[in-house]
Amino acid sequence: MARKYSKSASKDVERAMRKRKRGTLKSGGSGKTVKSRKQAIAIGLSEARKKGKKVPKKKAG
């Protein structure tokens, strides 16, 4: 089975997770500190998407 995310995309997610642990990761809209693990992953994937890395499209919710 093919890999869903590129290795460099998972590095972006890892970077976001580390920032969250340090307490320096901020959300885009309000600028509040991110505490949620899921939100940190979403921010990491979003950054990877902006850089044009291999990441699946967002699910329409």
C-alpha distance matrix in Angstrom:
0.0 3.8 6.6 8.9 12.1 13.5 15.3 18.5 17.9 17.3 20.6 22.3 21.4 22.6 25.8 26.4 26.1 28.6 30.9 30.9 31.9 34.7 35.7 35.6 32.8 34.4 33.3 33.7 36.2 38.6 38.1 38.1 36.4 32.9 32.8 29.8 26.5 24.6 26.8 26.2 22.4 23.1 25.6 23.2 20.6 23.5 24.8 21.5 21.5 25.1 24.4 21.9 18.8 15.2 15.4 14.7 18.1 20.3 20.5 23.9 25.9
3.8 0.0 3.8 6.3 9.1 10.2 12.4 15.4 14.8 14.8 18.0 19.5 19.1 20.5 23.4 24.1 24.3 26.7 28.8 29.0 30.3 32.9 33.9 33.4 30.5 32.1 31.0 31.2 33.7 36.3 35.7 36.0 34.4 31.1 31.4 28.5 25.3 23.3 25.1 24.4 20.6 21.1 23.2 20.7 17.9 20.7 21.7 18.3 18.2 21.7 20.8 18.3 15.2 11.6 12.2 12.1 15.6 18.2 19.0 22.4 24.8
6.6 3.8 0.0 3.8 5.7 7.0 9.0 12.1 11.3 11.1 14.3 15.9 15.3 16.8 19.6 20.4 20.6 23.0 25.1 25.4 26.6 29.1 30.2 29.7 26.9 28.6 27.7 28.0 30.8 33.2 32.4 32.6 30.9 27.7 28.0 25.3 22.0 20.3 22.0 20.9 17.2 18.0 19.9 17.2 14.7 17.7 18.5 15.2 15.6 19.1 18.2 16.0 12.6 9.3 9.7 10.4 14.2 16.5 17.7 21.3 23.5
8.9 6.3 3.8 0.0 3.8 6.9 9.6 11.9 9.9 10.2 13.7 14.4 13.6 15.7 18.4 18.6 19.0 21.7 23.4 23.4 25.1 27.6 28.3 27.7 24.6 26.0 24.7 24.9 27.4 30.0 29.4 29.7 28.3 25.1 25.6 22.7 19.7 17.5 19.0 18.3 14.6 14.8 16.9 14.7 11.7 14.5 16.0 12.9 12.8 16.5 16.2 14.1 11.0 7.6 6.7 6.8 10.5 12.6 14.0 17.6 19.7
12.1 9.1 5.7 3.8 0.0 3.8 6.5 8.2 6.1 6.7 10.2 10.8 10.4 12.6 15.0 15.4 16.2 18.7 20.3 20.7 22.5 24.7 25.5 24.6 21.7 23.2 22.3 22.5 25.3 27.8 26.9 27.3 25.8 22.8 23.6 21.1 18.1 16.3 17.3 16.1 12.5 13.0 14.4 11.7 9.1 12.1 12.9 9.6 10.3 13.8 13.1 11.6 8.2 5.5 5.0 7.2 10.7 12.7 14.8 18.4 20.5
13.5 10.2 7.0 6.9 3.8 0.0 3.8 5.4 5.1 6.5 8.8 10.1 10.9 12.6 14.5 15.7 16.9 18.8 20.3 21.5 23.1 24.9 26.0 24.8 22.2 24.0 23.5 23.5 26.6 29.1 27.8 28.5 26.9 24.2 25.2 23.2 20.1 18.8 19.5 17.6 14.4 15.1 15.8 12.5 10.6 13.3 13.0 9.3 10.7 13.6 11.9 10.5 6.7 5.2 6.9 9.9 13.3 15.5 18.1 21.5 23.8
15.3 12.4 9.0 9.6 6.5 3.8 0.0 3.8 5.4 5.2 6.4 8.9 10.0 10.5 12.5 14.5 15.3 16.6 18.6 20.1 21.2 22.8 24.4 23.4 21.3 23.6 23.6 24.1 27.4 29.6 27.9 28.3 26.3 23.7 24.5 22.8 19.6 19.0 19.7 17.3 14.4 16.0 16.2 12.6 11.7 14.7 13.8 10.5 12.9 15.4 13.3 12.8 9.1 8.7 10.1 13.3 16.5 18.3 20.9 24.4 26.3
18.5 15.4 12.1 11.9 8.2 5.4 3.8 0.0 3.8 5.4 4.9 6.5 8.9 9.7 10.6 12.7 14.4 15.4 16.8 18.7 20.1 21.3 22.7 21.2 19.1 21.2 21.5 21.6 25.1 27.3 25.4 26.3 24.4 22.2 23.5 22.2 19.3 18.9 18.9 16.2 13.9 15.1 14.5 10.8 10.4 12.8 11.0 7.9 10.9 12.6 10.1 10.5 7.3 8.4 10.0 13.7 16.3 18.0 21.0 24.3 26.2
17.9 14.8 11.3 9.9 6.1 5.1 5.4 3.8 0.0 3.8 5.3 5.1 6.5 8.7 9.9 10.9 12.6 14.5 15.6 16.9 18.8 20.3 21.2 19.8 17.2 19.0 18.7 18.8 22.2 24.5 22.9 23.7 22.1 19.6 21.0 19.4 16.6 15.6 15.6 13.4 10.7 11.5 11.3 7.8 6.7 9.4 8.4 5.2 8.0 10.5 9.0 9.3 6.1 6.8 7.0 10.6 13.1 14.4 17.4 20.6 22.4
17.3 14.8 11.1 10.2 6.7 6.5 5.2 5.4 3.8 0.0 3.8 5.3 5.0 6.1 8.6 9.8 10.4 12.3 14.2 15.2 16.6 18.5 19.8 19.0 16.6 18.9 18.9 19.8 23.1 25.0 23.3 23.5 21.4 18.6 19.3 17.6 14.4 14.0 14.7 12.1 9.3 11.3 11.6 8.0 7.8 11.3 10.7 8.3 11.2 13.7 12.6 13.0 9.8 9.8 9.3 12.3 15.0 15.8 18.3 21.7 23.1
20.6 18.0 14.3 13.7 10.2 8.8 6.4 4.9 5.3 3.8 0.0 3.8 5.4 4.9 6.1 8.7 9.8 10.5 12.3 14.2 15.3 16.6 18.3 17.2 15.4 18.0 18.8 19.6 23.2 24.9 22.6 23.0 20.7 18.4 19.4 18.4 15.4 15.7 15.9 12.7 10.9 13.1 12.3 8.5 9.6 12.4 10.7 8.9 12.5 14.1 12.3 13.7 10.9 12.0 12.1 15.5 17.9 18.6 21.4 24.6 25.9
22.3 19.5 15.9 14.4 10.8 10.1 8.9 6.5 5.1 5.3 3.8 0.0 3.8 5.4 5.1 6.3 8.7 10.0 10.7 12.5 14.4 15.5 16.5 14.9 12.6 14.8 15.3 15.9 19.5 21.3 19.2 19.8 17.9 15.8 17.3 16.5 14.1 14.1 13.4 10.3 9.0 10.4 8.9 5.2 7.0 9.1 7.0 6.1 9.9 11.0 9.9 11.9 9.8 11.6 11.1 14.4 16.1 16.4 19.5 22.4 23.6
21.4 19.1 15.3 13.6 10.4 10.9 10.0 8.9 6.5 5.0 5.4 3.8 0.0 3.8 5.4 5.1 6.2 8.7 9.9 10.5 12.5 14.4 15.1 14.4 11.7 14.0 14.2 15.5 18.9 20.4 18.6 18.6 16.4 13.7 14.7 13.3 10.6 10.5 10.5 7.5 5.6 7.9 7.5 4.0 6.0 8.9 8.3 7.9 11.0 12.8 12.6 14.1 11.9 12.7 11.1 13.8 15.4 15.1 17.7 20.7 21.5
22.6 20.5 16.8 15.7 12.6 12.6 10.5 9.7 8.7 6.1 4.9 5.4 3.8 0.0 3.8 5.4 5.1 6.3 8.7 9.8 10.7 12.5 14.2 13.8 12.1 15.1 16.1 17.9 21.3 22.4 20.1 19.7 17.0 14.5 14.9 14.1 11.1 12.2 12.6 9.1 8.1 11.2 10.5 7.4 9.8 12.6 11.5 11.1 14.5 16.0 15.3 17.0 14.5 15.4 14.3 17.1 19.1 18.8 21.2 24.3 24.9
25.8 23.4 19.6 18.4 15.0 14.5 12.5 10.6 9.9 8.6 6.1 5.1 5.4 3.8 0.0 3.8 5.5 5.2 6.3 8.7 10.0 10.7 12.3 11.1 9.7 12.9 14.5 16.0 19.6 20.5 17.9 17.9 15.2 13.5 14.6 14.7 12.5 13.8 13.1 9.4 9.5 12.0 10.1 7.3 10.5 12.4 10.4 10.8 14.4 15.0 14.2 16.7 14.9 16.6 15.8 18.8 20.3 19.9 22.7 25.5 26.1
26.4 24.1 20.4 18.6 15.4 15.7 14.5 12.7 10.9 9.8 8.7 6.3 5.1 5.4 3.8 0.0 3.8 5.5 5.1 6.2 8.7 9.9 10.3 9.3 6.9 9.7 10.9 12.8 16.3 17.1 14.7 14.5 12.0 9.9 11.4 11.3 9.6 10.7 9.5 5.8 6.9 9.0 6.9 5.3 9.0 10.4 9.1 10.6 13.6 14.2 14.4 16.9 15.5 17.0 15.4 17.9 18.9 17.8 20.4 23.0 23.2
26.1 24.3 20.6 19.0 16.2 16.9 15.3 14.4 12.6 10.4 9.8 8.7 6.2 5.1 5.5 3.8 0.0 3.8 5.4 5.0 6.3 8.8 9.7 10.1 8.3 11.5 12.8 15.4 18.5 18.8 16.5 15.5 12.4 9.9 10.0 9.7 7.3 9.5 9.4 5.8 6.8 10.0 9.2 7.8 11.0 13.0 12.5 13.4 16.4 17.6 17.8 19.8 18.0 18.9 17.1 19.2 20.5 19.2 21.3 24.0 23.8
28.6 26.7 23.0 21.7 18.7 18.8 16.6 15.4 14.5 12.3 10.5 10.0 8.7 6.3 5.2 5.5 3.8 0.0 3.8 5.3 5.1 6.3 8.6 8.9 8.5 12.3 14.5 17.1 20.3 20.3 17.4 16.4 13.1 11.5 11.6 12.4 10.5 13.1 12.8 9.1 10.5 13.6 12.1 10.5 14.0 15.8 14.4 15.4 18.7 19.5 19.1 21.6 19.8 21.1 19.8 22.4 23.7 22.7 24.9 27.6 27.5
30.9 28.8 25.1 23.4 20.3 20.3 18.6 16.8 15.6 14.2 12.3 10.7 9.9 8.7 6.3 5.1 5.4 3.8 0.0 3.8 5.4 5.1 6.1 5.3 5.1 8.9 11.6 14.1 17.3 17.1 14.0 13.2 10.0 9.2 10.3 11.8 11.0 13.4 12.0 8.6 11.0 13.2 10.9 10.2 14.0 14.9 13.4 15.2 18.3 18.4 18.5 21.3 20.1 21.9 20.5 23.0 23.8 22.5 24.9 27.2 26.9
30.9 29.0 25.4 23.4 20.7 21.5 20.1 18.7 16.9 15.2 14.2 12.5 10.5 9.8 8.7 6.2 5.0 5.3 3.8 0.0 3.8 5.4 4.9 6.0 4.9 8.2 10.4 13.6 16.3 15.7 13.1 11.5 8.0 6.3 6.6 8.2 7.9 10.7 9.5 6.6 9.7 11.9 10.3 10.6 14.1 15.0 14.5 16.5 19.1 19.6 20.3 22.8 21.6 22.9 20.8 22.8 23.4 21.6 23.5 25.7 25.0
31.9 30.3 26.6 25.1 22.5 23.1 21.2 20.1 18.8 16.6 15.3 14.4 12.5 10.7 10.0 8.7 6.3 5.1 5.4 3.8 0.0 3.8 5.4 7.8 8.3 11.6 14.0 17.3 19.9 19.1 16.4 14.4 10.6 9.3 8.3 10.1 9.3 12.7 12.4 9.7 12.2 15.0 13.8 13.5 16.9 18.4 17.7 19.3 22.1 22.8 23.1 25.6 24.0 25.1 23.3 25.3 26.3 24.6 26.4 28.7 27.9
34.7 32.9 29.1 27.6 24.7 24.9 22.8 21.3 20.3 18.5 16.6 15.5 14.4 12.5 10.7 9.9 8.8 6.3 5.1 5.4 3.8 0.0 3.8 5.6 7.8 11.1 14.3 17.3 20.0 18.8 15.6 14.0 10.3 10.4 10.3 12.8 12.6 15.8 14.8 12.0 14.8 17.2 15.3 15.0 18.7 19.7 18.4 20.3 23.3 23.4 23.5 26.4 25.1 26.8 25.2 27.6 28.4 26.8 28.8 31.0 30.3
35.7 33.9 30.2 28.3 25.5 26.0 24.4 22.7 21.2 19.8 18.3 16.5 15.1 14.2 12.3 10.3 9.7 8.6 6.1 4.9 5.4 3.8 0.0 3.8 5.8 8.3 11.5 14.7 16.9 15.4 12.4 10.3 6.7 7.4 7.8 11.0 11.9 14.8 13.1 11.0 14.4 16.1 14.1 14.8 18.4 18.8 17.9 20.4 22.9 22.8 23.5 26.5 25.6 27.2 25.4 27.3 27.6 25.7 27.6 29.4 28.4
35.6 33.4 29.7 27.7 24.6 24.8 23.4 21.2 19.8 19.0 17.2 14.9 14.4 13.8 11.1 9.3 10.1 8.9 5.3 6.0 7.8 5.6 3.8 0.0 3.8 6.3 10.0 12.6 15.2 14.0 10.5 9.7 6.8 8.1 10.0 12.8 13.5 15.8 13.5 11.0 14.4 15.6 12.8 13.5 17.2 17.1 15.6 18.4 20.9 20.3 20.9 24.1 23.6 25.7 24.1 26.3 26.5 24.7 27.1 28.8 28.2
32.8 30.5 26.9 24.6 21.7 22.2 21.3 19.1 17.2 16.6 15.4 12.6 11.7 12.1 9.7 6.9 8.3 8.5 5.1 4.9 8.3 7.8 5.8 3.8 0.0 3.8 6.8 9.6 12.5 12.0 8.9 8.4 5.8 5.7 8.4 10.4 11.0 12.7 10.1 7.7 11.1 11.9 9.1 10.2 13.8 13.5 12.5 15.4 17.6 17.2 18.3 21.2 20.8 22.7 20.8 22.8 22.8 21.0 23.3 25.0 24.5
34.4 32.1 28.6 26.0 23.2 24.0 23.6 21.2 19.0 18.9 18.0 14.8 14.0 15.1 12.9 9.7 11.5 12.3 8.9 8.2 11.6 11.1 8.3 6.3 3.8 0.0 3.8 6.5 8.9 8.3 5.2 5.4 4.5 5.5 9.2 11.1 12.6 13.5 10.2 9.1 12.5 12.2 9.3 11.6 14.6 13.3 12.8 16.2 17.8 16.9 18.6 21.6 21.7 23.7 21.5 23.2 22.5 20.4 22.6 23.8 23.1
33.3 31.0 27.7 24.7 22.3 23.5 23.6 21.5 18.7 18.9 18.8 15.3 14.2 16.1 14.5 10.9 12.8 14.5 11.6 10.4 14.0 14.3 11.5 10.0 6.8 3.8 0.0 3.8 5.9 6.2 4.9 5.6 6.4 6.0 9.7 10.5 12.4 12.2 8.5 8.7 11.7 10.3 7.9 11.1 13.3 11.5 12.0 15.5 16.2 15.6 18.0 20.5 20.9 22.5 20.0 21.1 20.0 17.5 19.6 20.4 19.6
33.7 31.2 28.0 24.9 22.5 23.5 24.1 21.6 18.8 19.8 19.6 15.9 15.5 17.9 16.0 12.8 15.4 17.1 14.1 13.6 17.3 17.3 14.7 12.6 9.6 6.5 3.8 0.0 3.8 6.1 5.6 8.1 9.8 9.8 13.5 14.0 15.5 14.7 10.9 11.3 13.5 11.3 8.6 11.8 13.4 10.7 11.1 14.8 14.9 13.6 16.3 18.8 19.9 21.8 19.5 20.6 19.0 16.8 19.1 19.6 19.3
36.2 33.7 30.8 27.4 25.3 26.6 27.4 25.1 22.2 23.1 23.2 19.5 18.9 21.3 19.6 16.3 18.5 20.3 17.3 16.3 19.9 20.0 16.9 15.2 12.5 8.9 5.9 3.8 0.0 3.8 5.8 8.2 11.0 11.4 14.8 15.3 17.4 16.4 12.7 13.9 16.2 13.7 11.7 15.2 16.3 13.5 14.4 18.0 17.6 16.3 19.4 21.6 22.9 24.6 22.1 22.6 20.6 18.0 19.8 19.5 18.8
38.6 36.3 33.2 30.0 27.8 29.1 29.6 27.3 24.5 25.0 24.9 21.3 20.4 22.4 20.5 17.1 18.8 20.3 17.1 15.7 19.1 18.8 15.4 14.0 12.0 8.3 6.2 6.1 3.8 0.0 3.8 5.5 9.0 10.4 13.5 14.8 17.5 17.1 13.5 14.6 17.5 15.6 13.6 17.1 18.8 16.4 17.0 20.7 20.8 19.6 22.4 24.8 25.8 27.6 25.0 25.7 23.8 21.0 22.6 22.4 21.2
38.1 35.7 32.4 29.4 26.9 27.8 27.9 25.4 22.9 23.3 22.6 19.2 18.6 20.1 17.9 14.7 16.5 17.4 14.0 13.1 16.4 15.6 12.4 10.5 8.9 5.2 4.9 5.6 5.8 3.8 0.0 3.8 6.6 8.7 12.2 14.1 16.4 16.7 13.1 13.3 16.5 15.2 12.5 15.5 17.9 15.8 15.7 19.4 20.1 18.8 21.1 23.9 24.7 26.7 24.5 25.7 24.3 21.8 23.8 24.2 23.3
38.1 36.0 32.6 29.7 27.3 28.5 28.3 26.3 23.7 23.5 23.0 19.8 18.6 19.7 17.9 14.5 15.5 16.4 13.2 11.5 14.4 14.0 10.3 9.7 8.4 5.4 5.6 8.1 8.2 5.5 3.8 0.0 3.8 6.3 9.2 11.5 14.4 15.2 11.9 12.3 15.8 15.1 13.1 16.0 18.5 17.1 17.3 20.8 21.8 21.0 23.2 25.9 26.3 27.9 25.4 26.5 25.3 22.6 24.2 24.7 23.3
36.4 34.4 30.9 28.3 25.8 26.9 26.3 24.4 22.1 21.4 20.7 17.9 16.4 17.0 15.2 12.0 12.4 13.1 10.0 8.0 10.6 10.3 6.7 6.8 5.8 4.5 6.4 9.8 11.0 9.0 6.6 3.8 0.0 3.8 6.4 9.4 11.9 13.5 10.6 10.2 14.0 14.2 12.2 14.5 17.5 16.8 16.7 19.9 21.5 21.1 22.8 25.6 25.4 27.0 24.6 25.9 25.3 22.8 24.4 25.5 24.2
32.9 31.1 27.7 25.1 22.8 24.2 23.7 22.2 19.6 18.6 18.4 15.8 13.7 14.5 13.5 9.9 9.9 11.5 9.2 6.3 9.3 10.4 7.4 8.1 5.7 5.5 6.0 9.8 11.4 10.4 8.7 6.3 3.8 0.0 3.8 5.9 8.2 9.7 7.0 6.8 10.6 11.0 9.6 12.0 14.7 14.5 15.0 17.8 19.3 19.6 21.4 23.8 23.2 24.4 21.7 22.9 22.5 19.9 21.4 22.7 21.4
32.8 31.4 28.0 25.6 23.6 25.2 24.5 23.5 21.0 19.3 19.4 17.3 14.7 14.9 14.6 11.4 10.0 11.6 10.3 6.6 8.3 10.3 7.8 10.0 8.4 9.2 9.7 13.5 14.8 13.5 12.2 9.2 6.4 3.8 0.0 3.8 6.6 9.0 7.8 7.8 11.2 12.3 12.0 13.8 16.4 16.9 17.7 20.0 21.7 22.4 24.0 26.2 25.2 26.0 23.2 24.1 24.0 21.4 22.4 23.9 22.3
29.8 28.5 25.3 22.7 21.1 23.2 22.8 22.2 19.4 17.6 18.4 16.5 13.3 14.1 14.7 11.3 9.7 12.4 11.8 8.2 10.1 12.8 11.0 12.8 10.4 11.1 10.5 14.0 15.3 14.8 14.1 11.5 9.4 5.9 3.8 0.0 3.8 5.5 5.2 6.4 8.8 10.0 10.7 12.6 14.5 15.4 16.8 18.7 20.1 21.3 23.1 24.8 23.6 23.8 20.8 21.3 21.3 18.5 19.2 20.9 19.3
26.5 25.3 22.0 19.7 18.1 20.1 19.6 19.3 16.6 14.4 15.4 14.1 10.6 11.1 12.5 9.6 7.3 10.5 11.0 7.9 9.3 12.6 11.9 13.5 11.0 12.6 12.4 15.5 17.4 17.5 16.4 14.4 11.9 8.2 6.6 3.8 0.0 3.8 5.5 5.1 6.4 8.7 10.0 10.8 12.6 14.3 15.6 16.8 18.5 20.3 21.6 23.0 21.3 21.3 18.5 19.2 19.8 17.5 18.4 20.7 19.5
24.6 23.3 20.3 17.5 16.3 18.8 19.0 18.9 15.6 14.0 15.7 14.1 10.5 12.2 13.8 10.7 9.5 13.1 13.4 10.7 12.7 15.8 14.8 15.8 12.7 13.5 12.2 14.7 16.4 17.1 16.7 15.2 13.5 9.7 9.0 5.5 3.8 0.0 3.8 5.4 5.2 6.2 8.7 10.0 10.7 12.3 14.4 15.5 16.5 18.5 20.3 21.2 19.7 19.3 16.1 16.3 16.6 14.0 14.6 16.9 15.8
26.8 25.1 22.0 19.0 17.3 19.5 19.7 18.9 15.6 14.7 15.9 13.4 10.5 12.6 13.1 9.5 9.4 12.8 12.0 9.5 12.4 14.8 13.1 13.5 10.1 10.2 8.5 10.9 12.7 13.5 13.1 11.9 10.6 7.0 7.8 5.2 5.5 3.8 0.0 3.8 5.4 5.0 6.2 8.6 9.9 10.4 12.4 14.3 15.1 16.5 18.6 20.0 19.1 19.4 16.2 16.7 16.3 13.6 14.8 16.6 15.6
26.2 24.4 20.9 18.3 16.1 17.6 17.3 16.2 13.4 12.1 12.7 10.3 7.5 9.1 9.4 5.8 5.8 9.1 8.6 6.6 9.7 12.0 11.0 11.0 7.7 9.1 8.7 11.3 13.9 14.6 13.3 12.3 10.2 6.8 7.8 6.4 5.1 5.4 3.8 0.0 3.8 5.4 5.1 6.2 8.7 9.8 10.7 12.5 14.3 15.5 16.9 18.7 17.5 18.2 15.5 16.8 17.1 15.1 16.9 19.1 18.6
22.4 20.6 17.2 14.6 12.5 14.4 14.4 13.9 10.7 9.3 10.9 9.0 5.6 8.1 9.5 6.9 6.8 10.5 11.0 9.7 12.2 14.8 14.4 14.4 11.1 12.5 11.7 13.5 16.2 17.5 16.5 15.8 14.0 10.6 11.2 8.8 6.4 5.2 5.4 3.8 0.0 3.8 5.4 5.1 6.2 8.5 10.0 10.6 12.3 14.4 15.6 16.7 15.0 15.1 12.3 13.5 14.3 12.7 14.5 17.3 17.2
23.1 21.1 18.0 14.8 13.0 15.1 16.0 15.1 11.5 11.3 13.1 10.4 7.9 11.2 12.0 9.0 10.0 13.6 13.2 11.9 15.0 17.2 16.1 15.6 11.9 12.2 10.3 11.3 13.7 15.6 15.2 15.1 14.2 11.0 12.3 10.0 8.7 6.2 5.0 5.4 3.8 0.0 3.8 5.4 5.2 6.0 8.7 9.9 10.4 12.4 14.4 15.3 14.3 14.5 11.3 12.0 11.8 9.7 11.7 14.1 14.2
25.6 23.2 19.9 16.9 14.4 15.8 16.2 14.5 11.3 11.6 12.3 8.9 7.5 10.5 10.1 6.9 9.2 12.1 10.9 10.3 13.8 15.3 14.1 12.8 9.1 9.3 7.9 8.6 11.7 13.6 12.5 13.1 12.2 9.6 12.0 10.7 10.0 8.7 6.2 5.1 5.4 3.8 0.0 3.8 5.5 5.0 6.2 8.6 9.8 10.6 12.6 14.4 13.9 15.0 12.5 13.9 13.7 12.0 14.6 16.6 16.9
23.2 20.7 17.2 14.7 11.7 12.5 12.6 10.8 7.8 8.0 8.5 5.2 4.0 7.4 7.3 5.3 7.8 10.5 10.2 10.6 13.5 15.0 14.8 13.5 10.2 11.6 11.1 11.8 15.2 17.1 15.5 16.0 14.5 12.0 13.8 12.6 10.8 10.0 8.6 6.2 5.1 5.4 3.8 0.0 3.8 5.4 5.2 6.3 8.7 10.1 10.9 12.7 11.4 12.6 10.6 12.9 13.6 12.9 15.7 18.3 19.1
20.6 17.9 14.7 11.7 9.1 10.6 11.7 10.4 6.7 7.8 9.6 7.0 6.0 9.8 10.5 9.0 11.0 14.0 14.0 14.1 16.9 18.7 18.4 17.2 13.8 14.6 13.3 13.4 16.3 18.8 17.9 18.5 17.5 14.7 16.4 14.5 12.6 10.7 9.9 8.7 6.2 5.2 5.5 3.8 0.0 3.8 5.4 5.0 6.1 8.7 9.9 10.6 9.2 9.7 7.1 9.2 9.9 9.5 12.6 15.4 16.7
23.5 20.7 17.7 14.5 12.1 13.3 14.7 12.8 9.4 11.3 12.4 9.1 8.9 12.6 12.4 10.4 13.0 15.8 14.9 15.0 18.4 19.7 18.8 17.1 13.5 13.3 11.5 10.7 13.5 16.4 15.8 17.1 16.8 14.5 16.9 15.4 14.3 12.3 10.4 9.8 8.5 6.0 5.0 5.4 3.8 0.0 3.8 5.4 5.0 6.3 8.8 9.9 10.0 11.2 8.8 10.4 9.8 9.0 12.5 14.5 15.9
24.8 21.7 18.5 16.0 12.9 13.0 13.8 11.0 8.4 10.7 10.7 7.0 8.3 11.5 10.4 9.1 12.5 14.4 13.4 14.5 17.7 18.4 17.9 15.6 12.5 12.8 12.0 11.1 14.4 17.0 15.7 17.3 16.7 15.0 17.7 16.8 15.6 14.4 12.4 10.7 10.0 8.7 6.2 5.2 5.4 3.8 0.0 3.8 5.4 5.1 6.4 8.8 9.1 11.4 10.2 12.7 12.7 12.6 16.2 18.3 19.7
21.5 18.3 15.2 12.9 9.6 9.3 10.5 7.9 5.2 8.3 8.9 6.1 7.9 11.1 10.8 10.6 13.4 15.4 15.2 16.5 19.3 20.3 20.4 18.4 15.4 16.2 15.5 14.8 18.0 20.7 19.4 20.8 19.9 17.8 20.0 18.7 16.8 15.5 14.3 12.5 10.6 9.9 8.6 6.3 5.0 5.4 3.8 0.0 3.8 5.4 5.1 6.4 5.5 7.8 7.2 10.4 11.4 12.3 15.8 18.4 20.3
21.5 18.2 15.6 12.8 10.3 10.7 12.9 10.9 8.0 11.2 12.5 9.9 11.0 14.5 14.4 13.6 16.4 18.7 18.3 19.1 22.1 23.3 22.9 20.9 17.6 17.8 16.2 14.9 17.6 20.8 20.1 21.8 21.5 19.3 21.7 20.1 18.5 16.5 15.1 14.3 12.3 10.4 9.8 8.7 6.1 5.0 5.4 3.8 0.0 3.8 5.4 5.1 5.7 7.3 6.2 8.5 8.5 9.7 13.5 15.7 18.0
25.1 21.7 19.1 16.5 13.8 13.6 15.4 12.6 10.5 13.7 14.1 11.0 12.8 16.0 15.0 14.2 17.6 19.5 18.4 19.6 22.8 23.4 22.8 20.3 17.2 16.9 15.6 13.6 16.3 19.6 18.8 21.0 21.1 19.6 22.4 21.3 20.3 18.5 16.5 15.5 14.4 12.4 10.6 10.1 8.7 6.3 5.1 5.4 3.8 0.0 3.8 5.4 7.6 10.4 9.9 12.2 11.6 12.4 16.2 17.8 20.0
24.4 20.8 18.2 16.2 13.1 11.9 13.3 10.1 9.0 12.6 12.3 9.9 12.6 15.3 14.2 14.4 17.8 19.1 18.5 20.3 23.1 23.5 23.5 20.9 18.3 18.6 18.0 16.3 19.4 22.4 21.1 23.2 22.8 21.4 24.0 23.1 21.6 20.3 18.6 16.9 15.6 14.4 12.6 10.9 9.9 8.8 6.4 5.1 5.4 3.8 0.0 3.8 5.7 9.3 10.2 13.2 13.6 15.1 18.9 20.9 23.2
21.9 18.3 16.0 14.1 11.6 10.5 12.8 10.5 9.3 13.0 13.7 11.9 14.1 17.0 16.7 16.9 19.8 21.6 21.3 22.8 25.6 26.4 26.5 24.1 21.2 21.6 20.5 18.8 21.6 24.8 23.9 25.9 25.6 23.8 26.2 24.8 23.0 21.2 20.0 18.7 16.7 15.3 14.4 12.7 10.6 9.9 8.8 6.4 5.1 5.4 3.8 0.0 3.8 6.7 8.2 10.9 11.5 13.8 17.4 19.5 22.3
18.8 15.2 12.6 11.0 8.2 6.7 9.1 7.3 6.1 9.8 10.9 9.8 11.9 14.5 14.9 15.5 18.0 19.8 20.1 21.6 24.0 25.1 25.6 23.6 20.8 21.7 20.9 19.9 22.9 25.8 24.7 26.3 25.4 23.2 25.2 23.6 21.3 19.7 19.1 17.5 15.0 14.3 13.9 11.4 9.2 10.0 9.1 5.5 5.7 7.6 5.7 3.8 0.0 3.8 6.0 9.5 11.2 13.6 17.1 19.7 22.4
15.2 11.6 9.3 7.6 5.5 5.2 8.7 8.4 6.8 9.8 12.0 11.6 12.7 15.4 16.6 17.0 18.9 21.1 21.9 22.9 25.1 26.8 27.2 25.7 22.7 23.7 22.5 21.8 24.6 27.6 26.7 27.9 27.0 24.4 26.0 23.8 21.3 19.3 19.4 18.2 15.1 14.5 15.0 12.6 9.7 11.2 11.4 7.8 7.3 10.4 9.3 6.7 3.8 0.0 3.8 6.8 9.5 12.4 15.3 18.3 21.0
15.4 12.2 9.7 6.7 5.0 6.9 10.1 10.0 7.0 9.3 12.1 11.1 11.1 14.3 15.8 15.4 17.1 19.8 20.5 20.8 23.3 25.2 25.4 24.1 20.8 21.5 20.0 19.5 22.1 25.0 24.5 25.4 24.6 21.7 23.2 20.8 18.5 16.1 16.2 15.5 12.3 11.3 12.5 10.6 7.1 8.8 10.2 7.2 6.2 9.9 10.2 8.2 6.0 3.8 0.0 3.8 6.5 8.9 11.8 15.0 17.5
14.7 12.1 10.4 6.8 7.2 9.9 13.3 13.7 10.6 12.3 15.5 14.4 13.8 17.1 18.8 17.9 19.2 22.4 23.0 22.8 25.3 27.6 27.3 26.3 22.8 23.2 21.1 20.6 22.6 25.7 25.7 26.5 25.9 22.9 24.1 21.3 19.2 16.3 16.7 16.8 13.5 12.0 13.9 12.9 9.2 10.4 12.7 10.4 8.5 12.2 13.2 10.9 9.5 6.8 3.8 0.0 3.8 6.6 8.7 11.9 14.7
18.1 15.6 14.2 10.5 10.7 13.3 16.5 16.3 13.1 15.0 17.9 16.1 15.4 19.1 20.3 18.9 20.5 23.7 23.8 23.4 26.3 28.4 27.6 26.5 22.8 22.5 20.0 19.0 20.6 23.8 24.3 25.3 25.3 22.5 24.0 21.3 19.8 16.6 16.3 17.1 14.3 11.8 13.7 13.6 9.9 9.8 12.7 11.4 8.5 11.6 13.6 11.5 11.2 9.5 6.5 3.8 0.0 3.8 6.4 8.9 12.0
20.3 18.2 16.5 12.6 12.7 15.5 18.3 18.0 14.4 15.8 18.6 16.4 15.1 18.8 19.9 17.8 19.2 22.7 22.5 21.6 24.6 26.8 25.7 24.7 21.0 20.4 17.5 16.8 18.0 21.0 21.8 22.6 22.8 19.9 21.4 18.5 17.5 14.0 13.6 15.1 12.7 9.7 12.0 12.9 9.5 9.0 12.6 12.3 9.7 12.4 15.1 13.8 13.6 12.4 8.9 6.6 3.8 0.0 3.8 6.3 8.8
20.5 19.0 17.7 14.0 14.8 18.1 20.9 21.0 17.4 18.3 21.4 19.5 17.7 21.2 22.7 20.4 21.3 24.9 24.9 23.5 26.4 28.8 27.6 27.1 23.3 22.6 19.6 19.1 19.8 22.6 23.8 24.2 24.4 21.4 22.4 19.2 18.4 14.6 14.8 16.9 14.5 11.7 14.6 15.7 12.6 12.5 16.2 15.8 13.5 16.2 18.9 17.4 17.1 15.3 11.8 8.7 6.4 3.8 0.0 3.8 6.0
23.9 22.4 21.3 17.6 18.4 21.5 24.4 24.3 20.6 21.7 24.6 22.4 20.7 24.3 25.5 23.0 24.0 27.6 27.2 25.7 28.7 31.0 29.4 28.8 25.0 23.8 20.4 19.6 19.5 22.4 24.2 24.7 25.5 22.7 23.9 20.9 20.7 16.9 16.6 19.1 17.3 14.1 16.6 18.3 15.4 14.5 18.3 18.4 15.7 17.8 20.9 19.5 19.7 18.3 15.0 11.9 8.9 6.3 3.8 0.0 3.8
25.9 24.8 23.5 19.7 20.5 23.8 26.3 26.2 22.4 23.1 25.9 23.6 21.5 24.9 26.1 23.2 23.8 27.5 26.9 25.0 27.9 30.3 28.4 28.2 24.5 23.1 19.6 19.3 18.8 21.2 23.3 23.3 24.2 21.4 22.3 19.3 19.5 15.8 15.6 18.6 17.2 14.2 16.9 19.1 16.7 15.9 19.7 20.3 18.0 20.0 23.2 22.3 22.4 21.0 17.5 14.7 12.0 8.8 6.0 3.8 0.0
